[in-house]
Amino acid sequence: MSNLPPWAQDLGTRMRERALLKIVGTTAWVWVFFIGYFHLLRHPAHPVTVMPLTWLDAWVPFSPVALVPYLSLWLYVGIAPGLIRGFMPLLVYGLWAAALCAAGLLIFYLWPTQIPPLPLNRADAPGFALLEGIDAAGNACPSMHVAISVFTAVWIEHLLQRAGAPALLRVLNLLWVVAIAWSTLATRQHVALDVLGGVLLGGAFAAAALRWRWREAGEVSSGPLPGEALPAQRLS
C-alpha cells in the first residue's frame, strides 16, 4: 500500500489517467488557437485601436525575469485537464476552453487592438528578441494570456478541492496565476486594461464551465449552484 496521503494518491491517479490523450489534446488545442491568433495578428480585419496606459502600467516596471512566468503559461494550461477524471468531463472541459479561445479571437476580429509603442528596447534582454519576432504588439485586449490562465486557475482550484489537497497547493496555484498576470505587464506585452479584460473574460468562462460541467464519476454535490439541478453524470 502507498504511504502517500489520500489526496496525493488521488492527484497521481488523475494525472495518469488518459495522460497521452490529455497531452496530445492540449497541444492540438494550443496549436489550433495559434493559427487563428497569428492570422488576426498579421491581418486585422478593422482599424487597430491603441490601448491607453494607466497608472498601473507606470507602477509595474519592466522586468526581464518576468519572461519566465510569462512562458510558464504553456506548462500551466496542462495542469487542469491533467487533473480531470473521466472522458466526458475532459471533453466538456475542452469544449469550454475552445469556446473561451473562440470568444477571444472573435473580439480580436471585431475590435483589433495593440499596445502603445514601447519607450524601451527589450531586444537587449535575453529571450525578448525572439518574443518580439513571434508575438507583435497586436491582439492586446483582452489579454488571452491572462484569460486562459484565469480559466485554468479556477479549474485547478476546483479540482484540488475535489481531491482534498492541502491549502499550500491551492496557494501555489493562486501565486502562479498572479505571477502570469503580473508578467504580462512586466514584459510589456500588455497594458493594465488588457489584463482586466482577460480576467473578466477568463473568469466568466470559468464560472460558466464549472456551472455547466459534466460531473465526474462519484461526484456528489454538497448543494447545486444557482442553475444547477441536473443529476450526476450529466451536464450540471
N, C-alpha and C positions, 0 to 999 in steps of 0.2 A: 504494500500500500504506500502511496505517496505521502511524504511528510509535509507537502505543501498545504497551506490553508485552503479551505474550500473555494474561496474567491479566486485564488491563483490557479487552481485546477480548472475552474470554470473558464477563466480567460484563456488558458492554454488550449482547452478543448475548442473554444470558439475560434481561435486563430488557426488551428489545424484544420478545421472543417472547411472543405472546398477551397483550400488555400490556393491551388492553381487557378481555379475559376475566378477567385477574388483578385489575384494579381493580374491575370490577363484582362479581366473585365475593367478594372480600374485603369490600366494602361490604355486600353482601347477608348474608354470614356474621355480621358485626358487628350488623347491624340485627335479624336473627332472634334472636341471643343476647340483645340488649337487651330484646326483647319478653318473653322468659321471665324475665330478670333483674329487670326493674321490676315484673312481676306478682308475683313472690315477695317482692320488697322491700315492696310495699304490702299484700300479702295472705299473710302467713306461715301455713303450714299447722299449725304446732305452737307451743307456748310458746317464746318467744325467750330464748336464753341470752346473758348479757352476758359478753364475753370479759375475762379478767383482765389486768391490767397486769404488766409485768416490769421489771427494772432497765434493760433496753434502751430501753423506752419513755421512761423518765426521762432516759436518757443522750442520746437524739436530740431536740434542741429543735425546736419549731415554727419553720418557715421559709417565708415566703410565696413565695420564689423557687422552692421545690420544686414549685410548681404547673406550672412549665414542663416538667421531665422527667416529671411525672405525666401530663400531657396528651399528651406526645410518644409515649406507647404507641400511639396510634391512627395514627401515622405508622410507627412501628417494626414493627407487625404486618404491614405490607405488604411488608417487605423480603424475608422468607424466601420467600413464594410468588412474589414478583417475580423471584427468582433461580433458580427451578426450571425445568428444561428438559424439555419433553415434556408431552403432555396427561395421560397416565395417572399419571406421578409427581405432577403437580399435583393431580389428582383425589384420589389416595390421601392426599396431604398434607392436603387439605381435609377429608377424612373423619376423619382423626385429630384435626385441630383441632376439628371439630364434636363428636367424642367427648369431648374434653377439656372443652369447654364444657358438654356434657350432663351429664358427671360432676359438675362444679361445681354446676350447677343442681339435680341430684338431692340433693347434700349440703345445699344451702340448703333444699330441700323437707323433707328428713327431720330436719335439725338447724338451724333458723334461729338465727342469731347476730347480735349487734350489738356495736359498740364501746361502752365506758362513756361517760357524759356528759362533755363536754369542759369543762375548767376555764377556758376562754378563749373570747373572742368572735372567731371567724375572719372574720366578715362584714365587719369593717373593712378587711381586706386585699383588694387588687384581685383580682377573679375568684372569691373564695370564697363570696360571697353566691349567685351563680349555681350554683356547685358544690353548696352545701348544699341549694338548692332542687330540684336534679335527683337527686343521689345521697345518700340519707339514711344513717343510721348502720347499717342492716341489711346482710344478706348479707356478713358480715365475714370469717368463716373457712370455707374458705381464701380468701385474697385472690386473686380471679380476675385482678386487675391483675398480680400477681406471677406467677401460674401461666401466664398467656398470654405474658408477657414472657420467662419462663424457657424455655418451649417454643419460642418464636421464636428466642431467643439460641442454643440448642443447634443448631437447624437452620441458622441463619446461619453458625455456626462450621463445620458440616459442608460447607455449600455454598462457603464461602470456601476451605476446604481443597481441595475439588474443583477450583476454579478456579486454585489455586496463588497465591492472593492473599498479599501481604506481611503480616508479623506485625503491622504497625501497624493495619491494618484489623481484624484479629482482636482486638487490644487495645481498639480503639474500641468494638467490639461488646460486649466484656465490660464496659467502663466504662458503656456505655449501659444495659445491663440492671441493673447495680448501682445506677445513678442512679435508675432507675424504682423499684426495690425500696426504696431509701432514701426516695424521695419519698412513698411510701405511709405511712411513719411520720412524716416531717417535715410533711406536710399534715394529719396527724391523721385521715386516712381509715381507717387500720388500726392495729392494735397488733402487737407483735412475733410473737405466736403466729399471727396471721393470715398474716403474711409467711412464717413457717416452713411453714405448711400449704400456701401457694401454691407455694413452692419444691419441696416434696415432690410435690405433685400435678402441676405442670408438668414436673418432672424425670422422673417416672415415665412420663408420656405421651410425652415427647420420646424417651426411651430405647426405648420400645415402637415408636414411629413410625419411628425410624431402623432398628431391627432388622427390622421387617416393612414396609419401604417398597417401592415399585415403582421398580426401578432405572432410571436414565436411559439413553438410547441410548449405547452405547460405554463404559458404566461398568464398570470391571474392579476387582474387589475384590482387595486385597492378601492377603486371607485372611478367611474368614467369621467373623463374630462368633459367639459361642455361640448356637446355634439357627438360624444362617444357613447353608442348604445349597442353596437353590434357585438356578437359573441366572439370568443377566441377563435383563431384560425381563419378569421375573415378580416377584411379591411375595417379598422376601427379607429 
